[in-house]
């Protein structure tokens, strides 16, 4: 009877140890998944921006429709980061250059606008995926000069009707080819996690190729 109890205790301890190992592996997997989810979400929405530029026809009734690009706009908001996917000039009302939510893209995952009115609280019709810091824990974003218009911290990549990438965005409705991207754009996203415990925060880099606008995650070019 005592031997049976001893074996039961050993089995229980063994099960606890196994569960602990599984739990630790699961936690590591969650970290990896968060980084992968962040990189894939951003990449897919950069590609969505280009697709919208290639097939957009909502500006065709406007005399300057060929000047209205679609842009992927990364912006700092205090200590946080967010992004928008929208047309690059306001065309909701004739003569009004300001952008509006109605001119932003719809997230195909949740059916909400890829737009944040502010960086603290989203409206019900705004997709949580646009809040990069709050949703994914992204702390910093660094872009190469080829991605930025001047010294701005913001990064705006606008695609024309041929899918070609341009640097910056023009809110005055004077989009032209003076800002076409001349060098590949690299955007590095650094997260608040250190999965490998190497004293380096987890990060990933997305490249947008000049001329073609092809975007991919460095190290995952096949995706």
N, C-alpha and C positions, 0 to 999 in steps of 0.2 A: 504494500500500500504506500509505504514511504517512497519506494523507488518510482512508483507511478506519479506521485506528487512532484518528485524531483524532476522527472521528465517533463511534466506539464509546465513547471516553472521555466525550465530551459527552453521549451518550445515557445512560451510566452515572451521570454527575453529575446529569442531569435526573431520572432515576429515584430517586436518593437524596433529592433535594430534594422530589420529590412524596411519597415515603414519609414524609419528615419532617413535611410539612404534614399528611398524613393522620393520622400518629401524634399530632400536637399537637391536632388536632381531636377525635380519639378520646379523648384524655385529658380534654379539656374536657367531652366528652359523658359520660364516666364520672362526673365531678363532678356534673353536672346530674342524671344518673340516680340517684346516691346520694341527693341531696336529694329528688328526686321519689319514690324508693322509700321513704324514711323517712316523708315526709308521707302517702303513700298507705297505707302499712302502719298508721300510727297512726290515720288517719281510718277505715280499714276496720274496725279493732278497736273504735273508739268506736261505730261503727254496729252492729257485732256485739253489743256490750254491750246496746244498746237493743233489738235484735231478740230477744235471749235473754230480756230482761225482758218483752217483749210476748207471747212464746209459751211461756214456761217453765211447766211443770206439775209439776216434780219436788218442789215444796214443798207440793203440794196435800194431802198426808196430815198435814201439820203444822198445829196449830191457829192458828198465826200466819203462814200462808203468804203472806197479802196484805202482810205487813210485810217480806218478804224481797225486796229489790231486787237488781238486778245492777249492779255498779260497775266503772268504769274508774279505776284507782288508779295515779297517777304518784307515784313516791317517790324522794327522793335517797338514795344509799347511798355515803357518803364523797364522792368527787368525781364519781361516776357517777350515772346515772339509769336507772331501770327502770320497768316497769309490770306490773300484773296485771289480768286480767279475771276476776271471780268474783262469787258471791253476796256480799252485804254483811254477812251475819251467819252464824255457824257453825251449821249444822243437821245435821252428820254424826251427832252423838250428842245425844240429848235432854239439855237443860240445859247443853250446852257451847257457849260463845259464840265460841270461837276459830275462825278460818278454817282450812281445810285445802286442800291441792292438789286433792283429789278434787272440791271444789266450784268449781273454776276451769273456764274455758272451754277448749275444744280449738281450736287453730289449724287452720282448714280447709286451710291451705297445706301444713303438714308433719305434721299429725296429733298434735302435741304440746301439752302444757298451756301456756296463756298465764299462766305463773307462774314466778317465780324464787325458789328457796329462799334463795339469797344472790346478791350482785352480782358475785362473782368467778368461781365455777365453777357451771355448770349441770349438773343431773342429766340423764341420757340422755333422759328423757321430758319435758324442759322446752324450750320453743321458744326458739331464739337471738334471735328478733325482739324479745323482751321486754327485752333489754339494749340500751337506746337509745344509750348512750355507746360501748359496745364494738363494736356492729354498724354504727351509722350515724355515729358521731363527734359525737353531740349533746353539747354542753358544758353549756349552761344551759337551763332551762325557767322561764319567768315567766308566771304566770297572773294575770288580773285578780281583784280581791277577790270578785267574784261567783262565782268558781270554787272558793274556798277556805273551809274551815270554820275561822274564827278566823285566827290568825297562822301557822298551820302552813305549812311549805314544800311539803308534799305537796298534791297536787290529787286529789280524789276526786269523781267525778261518778256518782251513782247514779240509775238509771232505774227507775220503778215499773211496775206491770202495764199502765198506759196509755201508757207510753213517755215520761212526763214526767220532766225532769231535776231531781234534788235535789242539794244541795251537802253534801259530807261523807258519812260513813258511820257507822253506829252498830253497834258490836260488842257492845252489850248487849241487842240484840234489841228495841229500842224505836223502830224506824223509824216515822215518821209524816210528816205534811205540814207540820211546822213549818220544815223546811229546803228546801222546794221553791224552785227557782231563780227569783229575782225579776228578774234582769237577764241579758242575754246573756253567755256566758262566752267569753273569748278567751285562748288558750294559745299563747305564742310559743316556738318551739324554735330555738335558735341552735347552729349547727354549728361544727366546727373548721376549715372550709374557707373560702377567700375567692376564689371562682371569678372574680369580676370585677376582682380586684386593686384594689379601691377602699378598702382598709383597713377594710372592714366584713365581719364574718363572715357567711356565708350563713345565712339564717333563713327560717322560714315560720310562719304563724299559722293555727290552726284555731279556728273559731267554733262554739260549741254554742248554739243559740237557746233562749231561755227558753220554757216552755210546751210547745212541740212537740218539743224535743230534736234538731231537725234539725242535723246537723253538716256542715261543709264547710271546704275550704281557702280562705282569703281570696285572691281573684284567680282562683280556679278553682271558682266557685260552681256551675258546670254539671256538675261531676263527681259 
